Amino acid sequence: MQIDFLQWMGYVASVLIMVSMMMNSIIKFRWINLVGALSFSTYGFLIHAYPVGILNGIIVLVDVYYLINIYSKKETFEILEINSESEYLKLFLKFHDARIQKILPGFQYSPDRNTVSFFILRNTAVAGMFLAHRENETVLHVGLDYVLPEYKDFKNGKYVYFKLKQKFIDAGYTSVVAKGNNQNYFKYLKN
């Protein structure tokens, strides 16, 4: 039994749609779903299955609409500084510990070490957490820069490391050091 190009195209489109459904990030979901639906729409028209082509073409338009909204949406970023003994902070870290351990294996919260502690807010919703401490008077050593899965689009990192740069300089920091042993974390820091 030989499978022709069109059958492969249908299989690939199906797999792409399935993979999109597994994404935690709404942006990744929309992009992968867009490619899958576009492939499926093309497949449907090529095999003269017009309902398949039209329906998936509509899905492409829906994905494009939401992607435009996501990328053009004006978001308000703020920080909410927190006390190292905050009960919400402890609850947040406990709740997200499994994910934090994947990013920074062996991470343990040390309230006495954190001189910079804040939640990153996006439109007043908690989107992430930043914990750091001062080393050698002028070095800000990042202990944890955690972003909730639904906000993993690099906007938090851009806000913290670019928009808050002057805040760190005014506090006397001349450099920021962040360490990790997770490839995704390195990618996040580079962006």
N, C-alpha and C positions, 0 to 999 in steps of 0.2 A: 504494500500500500504506500503510495507516494503522496506526500502532502505538498500541495502547490503554494505559491507565494501568498495568495489571498487567504488561504486557511491559516498560514503562519501569522498574517497580519491580524486576523481575528483573534488568534490565541494571545498574541502580544498585547493587543488592545484590552482583552479581558484581564490579563495579568496586571497591566498598569492600573486599571480601575480597581482591582482587588487590593493592590499595594497602596493606592491612595486612601483606601478605607482604613488602613492600619496606621496612618500618620497621626501623631499627637499634635503636631503644629498645623494650624488651619491654613497657613501659607503653603506648606509642603503639600497638604491635602489638595488645595485648589490647583497648584501647578501640575502635580502628577495626574490629577483627575482631568484637567484640561487636555493634557497630552493623550491620555487614554480615551477620552470622549472624542477628541479630534480624529484619532486613529480609527475608533469604532465607527464614527460617522463616515469617514472616507471608505472604510470597509463595506459599510451598508450600501452606499451608493454604487460602489464597484461591483457588488454582487446583485444589484438591483433589488435590494431589500430596503425600499424607501422608508418605511416606518422606522427602521433601525437607524438609517442615515439622518432622518429628520429629528428624531428624538435626541440622538447624541449631539447633533448640531445645536439643538436648543440647550443642552447641558454645557456645551462649549461656551455659548453666549452667557449663560448664568455664571460660569466660572470666571469669564473675562469681566463681567460686571462686578463680582465680589472682589476680584484682584485689584481692579481700578479703585474700588472703595477702600480696600486695605491700604494700598500704597498712597492714596491721596488724603486719607483720614488724618486730621490734625489731632494729635494726642498731646495731653498735658502731662509732663513728667515732673515729679517732685520727689523729694526725699523726706522721710519721717525718721528723724533721729530717735534712737531708743536707748533706754538705760540698760546696762548689761544684766540687770536683775529682772528685767521685764518678764512677766509670766507668759505673755503672748509670744515673745521671742523664743522662750524655752519650748512652748507648745508647737510653734512653727518648725523649729529644728527637729523636734521629736517626730512630728508628722511626716516631714520630708527626708528623714534620715536615710532611708534606703536609696533614694535618688542621689542625695548628697554623697553617699559612700561610693556610688558608681563614678562620680565625677572626681572626688577627692578621697580615695580609700584611706581609712584611718583618721579622718577628720573627727576631732573632738572639740566641743565648745569650751573655751577657757575664758570666762568672764573677766578675769583679772588682766588678760593680755589685750583685750580689744579696746582701743582708744577711739576708734571710729566705728560706729555701729548704726546702720540705718536700713530701713526698708525702702525699696524703690517703688514708687507709686506711679501707675499709669491711669490717668483719669480717676484718681483716688482709690483705685483697686491695687492691692499688693501684687506686684509683678516679680519681685525678687528681693534678695537680701544681700547686704554688703557688710562684711566684718573685716577689720584690719587693725593693725597696731603699729606703733612707732618703733623704729629700730635706728640706732646710731643718730638720734636726734632729727635727721632729715629724710629718712627712708620710710615710706609707707609700705608695710609688708601686708599684702592681702592674704587673709586667712580663708575667707570664703566669699565668693562672688557667685551667688546662686540665682538662677532665673527659673521661674515656674515654666513647665513645658509649653503651656499655651501662649507664652510670650517669647519664645525662642526665635527671635527674628533679628538679633544683633542690635536692636534699638536701645535696649537697656545698657549694653556695653558702651555704645556711642554716647549715651547720656552721661554715664558715670565717668568715663575716661576722657571725654572731650568737653562736655558742657560743665562738668564740675572741676575741671582742671584748675581754674583760678581759685576755687575754694581750697583745694589742696595746697596750692602755692602760697596762698595767704596764711595757711596754717603752718607754714615753714617747711613743707615737704619739697625736696628737690628731685626725688625719683620714687617710682612705684615699682614694687617687686611682687610678681604673682607667680607661684609655682604650681605645678600639677603634673600628673602622669597619665592624663587622659587626652587622646587625640582631638576629641570634640571640644574640650576645654581650650586647647591650644588654638584651634580654629577660631573659637569665640574671641580669644584675646587678640589674635591677629587682626580680626575685622574691627 
